[in-house]
């Protein structure tokens, strides 16, 4: 599934890639990679609400099921994205 998503991203067909990643997420909700991929895709589409939703879903799921937070890579990306949103608004 990941290769198909990457193919759609390469072809700039982000909506199909989102569909693939959403399906991957429903099959393996504990997998951080699908949430992160969705966050990046939504960033390309300037969909801040969807990024926030994915981040919160991931953060809550990891806390409830494993008592951990998102990976450092995801946390760093999200913080940088969040700061960029403040600059846009500010």
Phi, psi and omega in degrees: 000321181298321179295322178294318177299315179298324177298313180296323178295316178302323180275005180063025177260076188293326181295321176292322177297320177298319178300317179295314181294324176297319177294317178300320180294322180290330179282320182231073184296340181279353183275118181296326187302320181291320176297316181295317178300317178296318179301316180294319178296316178296330176296316178302324181270006180056041180254081184297322181299316180293325177296312178301316181299313180297318181297314180293321176300313180296311182300314181293318180297314180296321180293314182292318186270328188233355182056042176225169175256179176299160180298160178302320180302314180290317179300315180297315180299314182296316179299317178296317178298315181299318178296322179295328177292323177295322179295322179294320181283330190279000000 
